[in-house]
Amino acid sequence: MKRRPISVTLVSVLVAIAGAVGFVYHLTEVNLRHPFQNDTFWVSAVRVIAIIAGVYMLLGRNWARWLALAWIGFHVVISAFHSIQEFAIHCVLLAIFAYLLLRRPAAEYFR
């Protein structure tokens, strides 16, 4: 098995932790009698996607790398409707994630 680059480990753990923390945080908002009444179900689903992407990137799955990039890209789009600071932070995170996950060592690991 190929050795996992530290950059992939860091991004994977960061994405998985962000998903887990967000999932637990938004879990308090879930109304089981009316789960689709607000956006809590969809927010939780996006958090689960982050957890899945983080865990499977650690396992070397190439599709998970693209899922993580799509996840942060989704946040860029959503944050465009919020403050300029939030949008800028997500843009910077997308650039960092893309740089770390698309470099040669990461590409070789995911092959």
JOMOHU-V677567 format. One record per backbone hydrogen bond with DSSP energy under -1.0 kcal/mol. CO is the residue of the C=O (numbers start at 1). NH is the residue of the N-H. If there is no record, write none. Layout:
BEGIN
CO&NH, CO&NH
END
This chain:
BEGIN
5&9, 6&10, 7&11, 8&12, 9&13, 10&14, 11&15, 12&16, 13&17, 14&18, 15&19, 16&20, 17&21, 18&22, 19&23, 20&24, 21&25, 22&26, 23&27, 26&29, 27&30, 34&37, 39&43, 40&44, 41&45, 42&46, 43&47, 44&48, 45&49, 46&50, 47&51, 48&52, 49&53, 50&54, 51&55, 52&56, 53&57, 54&58, 55&59, 56&61, 57&60, 62&66, 63&67, 64&68, 65&69, 66&70, 67&71, 68&72, 69&73, 70&74, 71&75, 72&76, 73&77, 74&78, 75&79, 78&81, 79&82, 83&87, 84&88, 85&89, 86&90, 87&91, 88&92, 89&93, 90&94, 91&95, 92&96, 93&97, 94&98, 95&99, 96&100, 97&101, 98&102, 103&107, 104&108, 105&109, 106&110
END
